[in-house]
Amino acid sequence: MLQHLKKYWIFALLAPLFMLGEASMDLLQPTLMSSIVDDGVLGLNNNGVGDLDIVFHMGIRMLLLILFGAVCGIMSGVCANIAAQNFGNDLRKDAFGHIMHFSFAQTDRFTTGSLITRVTNDITQVQNMVQMGIRGFVRTLTLLVGGVICITRLHSSFGGILLVAMPLIILVLYVFLSRVTPQFSVLQNRLDDVNNVMQENVSGNRVVKAYIREAYENERFGKSNEKLVETQLSILLLLNYMTPIMNILLNLSLLAVIYIGGLEAQNWEISPGQVMAAVTYLTQILNALMRMGMFFQNISRGMASAQRVREVIHTEPEIKDGEKTDIPYAGGSVEFRDVSFAYAGREEILSDINLSVKPGETIGILGMTGSGKSSLMQLIPRFYDVTKGSVRIDGVDVREYPLAELRSRVAVALQKSELFHRSIRENIAWGDAEASEEELWKAAGIAQASDFIKGKEEGLDTIVSQSGHSLSGGQKQRVAIARAVLKKAEILIFDDSTSALDLKTESSLYQALKEAYPEQTKLIVAQRIASVKDADRIIVLEDGHIAACGSHEELLESSEIYRDICQSQSGTQQNATESGKGGVANG
């Protein structure tokens, strides 16, 4: 991840340099104060007569050094923030970009809540670690090393106190941090769980309310949150135990310096001002050690988060670009050759699928729930890759296409219409961002959406609520269909995307689509016979196999499965035939 910081190396370099200046000014203050006390106040070098000029001049010098240190501190903070904030911004965009290229399977493995946590909370922790590293660490190290040198130069006995105190403090830090560090990864996983529950309930709140499951979901969220709180408390308690112990060692060390310094001052081996300087230096040293402990605590948490972010950034997308370019358009033929498919860790859903779809042909796909209809369609735009065999568009294996090229040739409308919290115009324009107003209305008209859009006070500029909850199921589907139609792709896939439409509206939609784009290849997954009755061919899937293929009339005569589906929907074959009037228009 350091490559994200390279762009801002000048700020990452200036921040510690400025901080070195600030810390150095802090190290000079005790020595100057010692001169004020010994020479300016007590007059130890002037027969006990104080000198106000020394007090004044030393005071001015101290003030100027303080101001210089303050300027250095401000500049260090500015540079550190510029470097860290831009680093975090670039890292967050990079992680998000990787997530956008993940396959559906990879997203499922990480889980939505975990990915949200990694892009937000984890990257914030890494950003804070970088900021502290290029600023706080330099200050802490400078005060620690500089303080040890300065206090030892004052008197060797003070160095002896440090030899006793510092190992004890380092031991305390090691004991507590070694127990805290592993819990940071656990903490982030607990946060993943809370975000997952939160995301599910916010997106599915209508289902929760409809089934009066608020109490259950409150309990589920409470359990996840309690685990998070328990982990946080465990960490905080350990740190709270550490702080008093460190303070005790700090105060004992100060008492030792004051006691030994007092004895040495009585023997005139050291001056009172030097004792005061020693106390200040020791305070700086021990405080630096405590800050070093907090620094390593933040480093530990940041490293745990960095590992989680690294997992996202270093995970290679399973679905990669093909290398073939300049693939000519050939009308939108689709071919499945000996295709088998299984989701990771599961049994095969599709087995030995062989199907050839001609350019401009309309294919209906029927089957019981779980027969593999949607899975078959998701192989065309490479939402998933086949386990065996190949899927070909215009005679070329889809794995050889660059993904952008492949998906530009395919438009998909799903049963669950994914709409964004934008205007209806923007939602439809996802199909073609450069589309004119006329083209938008044409697509809406084909999708039978223009009437309800015109009925809205703001028309196309009507804002859709998150997930499209401000629209009815049928309205959402029609907006999603308009988006797919506007794309003008070679191949149009309707994956049960008209399930919320009545037969009359569905019939009008297919008729308008036929008239507008007669040469477009159409693949229509449906549950209703009426939706696919007039397709050129109807494919019947059963347990992942093609059980039958033919026109409506041919299947009524040759396929028992198809007849059973007809009878289950209409009672008789004849009624099934009649109910299909106005179904799918031939491609």
N, C-alpha and C positions, 0 to 999 in steps of 0.2 A: 504493500500500500504506500510505500515511501515515494513511488513515482508521482503520486498525487500532490506531494509536498514540494517536489522539485521545481514546479512552476513558480513557487513563492519562496525560493531559496534565499533571496536577498533579505526578505522580512524575517525568515527563520534564522538567518545569521545575525541580523542587527538586534533582534530581541535579546538574545543572551549577552551580546556585547554591551548594550545599554544597561542590562541588569547587572553586569559585572561592575559598571560604573557606580550604580546605586549602592550595591553591597559594599564596595570599597569605601564609599563615603561613610557608611555606617561603621565600618571598622576603624576609621580615623577618629570618630567622635570620642571614645573613651580616653584615648591618649591626650587629646586636646583638653578634655575636662580635667584630666589629672594635672596638667600644667596650670590650669586656672586655680585649682584647689591648692596645689603645693606652692606655686610661685605667686599667683595673684592674690590669694586669700591668706594663706598661712605664712608666706614669705620665707620658706625654708632656706632658700639660697640668698636671702637678704637680711640675715639676723632677725628673723621673725617679723619683719615689717612687710605687710602686704603691698601690692602694687596694682592700683585700679586700672592703670594703662594696660597691663597684661590682661586683666579681666576683660577690658573693653575690646582690645585687638583680637584676643583669642575668641571672644564672643562673636565678633564680626566674621572672623574666619570660619567659625563653626556654622554660622548662619548661611554664609555663602556656599559652604560645602553641602549643607542640608538642601539649599535651593538647587544646586547642581545635581545632587542625588535625586531630588524630586523630579527634575526635568528628565533625567535618565530613566527613572521609574515609569514616568508617563509615556515616554517614547518606547520603552520596552513593552509596556502594555498594549500600545497601539500596534506595534509590529507583530507582537504575538497574536493578537486578536485577528489581524488581517490574514496572517498565515494560517492560523487554526480554523477560522471561519470559512475561508476559501477552500482549505483542505477538506473540511467536512462537507461543504457544498458539492465539490467535485466527486468526493467519495460516494455521497448519497446518490448523485445522478448516475454514477457508474454502476452502483449496486442496482438501482432501479432499472437501468438499461439491460443489465444481465437478467433480471427477473422477467422483463418483457420478452426475452428470447427463450425463456424456459419452456419446455414442453408442458402439457397438462399434467403428465405423470410427475415431473419434477416439482411442479407447484404443489401437487397433492402431498408429495413426500415431505416438503418443508412445512406445509400448512400455511394458510393465509395469515393467521395471527402471528406466527413466528416470523414470517417475512416482514410484516409490518413492524414488529419489535426490532428486527435487525436494521431496517432502513431508518428508523427513528431513534429509539433509545440506545441501541448498541453503537450506532455511528456517533451519537452525541457523547457517549462515554469515551470513544476513541478520540474524538475531537478534543475533549477536555484533557485527555492524557497527553496529547501532542502539545496543547497550550501550556500545560504544567511542565512538560519536559523541556521546552525551549525557553521557559522563563523561570518557573519556580525552582527547578532543579539547580540551575546556575546560582541563584541567590542562596539556596540552602547550602550547597557545596562550598561556595565562597566564604560564607559566614562560619561554616564549620572548620574548614582548613585554616582560613585566615585567623579565626579566633584562637585556635589551638596554638598557632605560631606566636601570636601576640601575647597570650597569657603566659606561655612558657618563657618568653623573653623577660617578662616582668619579674618572675621568681621561679626557681626550679620546683619549689614545694607545691606551687599551683599545678604544675605539670603532673606531679604525683597524684593529686586529687583527681585529675582527669583520667589517669591510668586506672584508678579504682572505679570511678563512676561510669565511664564510657562503656566498658565491657558489660556492666550490669544493664545499662540502658539498651545496648545492642541485643543482649540476650532476651530482655523483655519484648523488644520489637520482633525478634525472630519467633519466639514462642507464640505470640498472638497472631502475627501475620501468617505464619504457617498454617494456623487453624482457620483463619478467615478466608484466605485466598481460594481454596477449592469451592467455597460456598458462593462465590460470585457467579460461576457458571450455573449453579443450581438456581440462583436468584433470577437470572435471565430466562431460564427454562420455565420457572414459575410465572414470570411475566408473560411468556408466550401463551401459557394456558389461560391466563386471565384475558388476554387479547382475543384468543380464539372464542372463548365463551361470549365475550362482549360483541365480537363481530357477528357471530351467529344470531344472537338475540336482537341486535339492532336491525340486521337485514331480514330476520324472520319474525319481527315483532307482531305482525298481523296473525301469523299462525299461533304464536304464543297466546295472544288475546282470544282468538277464536276457540281455542281448546282450554281456556282458563288455566294455563300452565304457569302463570306468573309466580306462584308460590314455589313450584318445582324449580323454575329457572333461577329464582332468587336464591334458593338453597344451593343450586349447582354453582352459581357465581360466587356465593358465600364460601363454599368449600375451596374453590380455586384461589379466592382472595385470601382466605385464612392461611393457606399453604404459603402464599407469597409473603404475608405478614410474619408468619413464623420464621421464615428464612431471613427476612429483613431484621427481625428482632434478635435472632441468633447472632447475626453479624454485628448489630449495634451494641448488644450487650458485651460481646467480646471487646469491642473497641472502647466501650465505657469502662470496662475493668482495666484496660490498658492505660487510659489517661490518668486516673488517680495514682497508679503505681509510678508512672513516669513523673508526675508532679512531686511525689514523695522523694524520689531519687534526686530530682532537680533541687528541691528545697534543702535536702540533707547536704548536697554538694555546696550550695550557697552558704550554709552554716559553717561548713568546713573551711571554705575560703575566708569567711569573715573571722572565724576563730584563729586560724593560722596567720592570717594577715594582721590581726590585732597583736598577736604575740611578736610577729616580726617587726611591726611598727614600733612596739615598745622598745625593741632592741635597736631601733633605727636602721634596720636592714632593708626596710621598705617604707615608703612614705604613705600617708593616708590617701593621697590622690591615687597612688598606684593600687591601693587596696580597692578603692572605688572602681578603678578601671578594670581590675581583676574580676570584681563582682559582675560588672557589665559584660565583660567578655565571656565569662562563664554562662551568664544568662543567654547570651547570643548562641553559644555553642550548644547548650542543652536544648534550647528552643529549636535550633537547626536540626538537632537529632530527632526531636518530636515531629518537626515538619517532614523530615526525611521518612519517618515512619508513615505519616499520612500520604507522603508522595508514593511510597511503595504500595500502600493500600490502593491508591488510585491507579497506579500502574497495573496492579494485579487485576483490578476490575476492568481497566481498559484493555488489557491483554486478553481477558476472557471474552470481552465483546469483540475485540479485533479478530479473534479466531472465528467467531460466529459470522462476522462480516466477510472474512476471508473465504469461508465455506461458500458463500453466495457468489463472490467475485470469481473464485477459482473453479466453480462448477461449470463445466463445459455444457452448453446446450446439447441435449440429445438429438434434437432435430437440427441438422446443419445444412447450409447452402450446398446445392449441387454445383458442379463446375461447368456444366454445359451452358453456353450462351447463344444468343441469336437463334432461338428456337422459333421457327415460323408458325404462324397461326394456321390451323388446318380445320377450322370449323367447330372444334370442341368435342372431339370424340373421347370416350372414356372406356378403358378396358381393364378388367380385373383378370389377372392370369394366376391361377392356382393360389389364390390369396388365402392365407390363414392369419389369424390375429388373436393375441391374448394380452390382457393387461398384466402388468408386472406382478408376479407371484400368484397368478390365477390361471384357471383352466382356459383352454381355447374358447373364444366366443364365436369366431368365424373359422370355417374349415373348408379348404378346397373350393373357393368361390371362383367361378369362371363366368364372366359376363362381358359382352361387348356392346357399347352404346354408340350409335352412329351420330354424327354431327346433326344437330337440330331435332333429334328424337326426344320424345317425352316418355320417361320411364316412371311408373308408379311402383312403390315398394311397400308391401304389406307384410304383416307377421305379428305373432303374439308378442306381448311384452317380454323383453329379454331375448328376443330371437336374433338380435344383432343389427337391426336396421340402422340406428344412429351410429353405431361403431363403424359400419361399412361406409357411411357417408363421411365420417371424420378422417378416413384414410385418404380421401381425394385431395384435400388441401394440406395434408400432412400434419394434422393436429396430433396424430399418432402415426408411427411407421408400422408397416406390415411385419408380422413375425416370419412369414414365409411367402414366397411369390412376389408379385409386383403389381402396382397400379400404374397405368399409363394414360397420359393425356396427349392427344394428337400424336400417338405412337411413341412418346418418350416417357421413360420411367420418371415418376414424380420426384424420385430421389436425385435425379440429375438436374432438376430445375433449381436455379436460385429461388429461395423462398418467396422473395418479393415478386418475382416473375410468375411463379406458380400461383400465388394467391391473388394476383391481379387478374388471373383468368377465371377465377372461381368466386361466385358470390353466394353467401350462406345466410339463410334466415332460419332461426331456431324456434322451437316451441316456447322456450323460456326467453322472452324478448329482453335483451340487455340494453336498457336505455340509460343515458347519462344525465346528470343534473345540469342540463343545458337546455337551450330552446329546442322546439321541435325542428326548426330549420337546421340547427347544428347537428342534431341527431340524424336527420336524413342525409345531410351533407357529408357524413362519414363515408358514404358510398362514393362521393366525388367532391372533393373540397373546392374544385374550380367550377362546379355546376352553376348555371345561371338560374335566375328566379323562375324562368319558364320551365327549365328542366326539372327543378324541384317540384313544381306543381304538376308536371306531367307524371313524374314518378309517384307522387301522392295520389293522383287520379287513377293510375293503373292499380295501385294498392287499395283503392276504395277508401282512401283516407282524407281526400280533399274536402268532403262535406263536413265532417266533424271538425276539421282544422279551421275551416271558414267560420264555423259556429263559435269558435273561441274568440274572445274579445281582442286578443292580440295576434290571432292567426298563427302564422309560422313562428312568430317570436314568442309564443307562449312558453313559459319555462316549465320543464318537466321536473317533477320532484325526484329525489334520489331513488334509483331503481325503477322509476316510472310509476310510482304508486299513485300519482295524481291522475293517471289515465286508467280506463277500464282494460280488462284483459284483451278484448278485441281491438281496442284502439292502439294498445302497445304493439300487438302483432302487426297491425297495418303500418305503423310507423317503421317498424323493423323491416317489413317487406319492402316498403318504399325505399329504404336505405339500400337494400340488396338490388332492387330494380335499377336504381340510379347508377349503380356501378357499371352497368352494361357489360357484364362479364360474358365470356363464351359459355360458361357453364353456370347454371343457377340451381342451387340446392335448397329445397324447402324441407326442412327436417321437422315434420309435423307442425309447421309454422302457421297453419290455418285452423288449428284445433278449436280456437275460441270464436271462430266466425260461423255465422249461420250459412246454410247451403246456398242461399240466394246470393249473398255477398261473395262467397267463395267462387261461385260460378261466374259472377261478373268479373272478379279479379282475374281468373284464368283466361276468360275470353279477351279481356283487355290486354293481358300479357301476350296472348297468341297474336293479336293484331299488331301490337307494337314491336315485338321481337320474335317473328316466326322462325328465324333460323337459330335461335338460342337453344342449346341443349338443356333439358330440364330434368332433374331427378327429384321426385316428390315422395317423401316418406309420409305415410298417413295411417290413421286407424280406421277411417271410414271408407267403405267401398265407393261411396258417391264422390269422394275426393280424387280418386284415381281411375274411375270407370272408363273414361274416354282417353286414357293414355295410350300411346302406341303399343306399349307392352307393360305388363304388370308382373313384377317379380314377387313371388311368395317365399319368404324366409321361414325356416323352421329349425330351431336348435342350431343356428349358425350355418345351415346349408340352404342352397336354393332348392326348394321343394317343387316349384312349378314356375313356368314362364310362358306368357302368351297374352293375347288380348282378353278383354273381359268375357267375350263370348266363348273363346277357346277354353278359357279356364273353367267356365261353368260346365263345360262338357268333359274336360279331362282331369280336373283337379278336385279331389274330395275335400282337401283342406280349404280351398277357395270357396267351395260350395258351403262348407260349414261356417265360414266367416260370413258369407252372404246370409245364410239362414239365421245366424245369431243376431244379425243387425236388422233383418227385415222379415223374418219368419218364413218366407218362401223365395225360391229363385226368381220367380216372376216379379215379386215385389222389389227384390233387390235390383233387378234390371230397371224397373220403373223409377225407383228412388234415385237412380244415378243420373237422371236427366239434368243436364247443365253442370256435369262434373268437370273433369280436367279436359281442357281443349288440347287437341293434338298439337304437338310442337311445331 
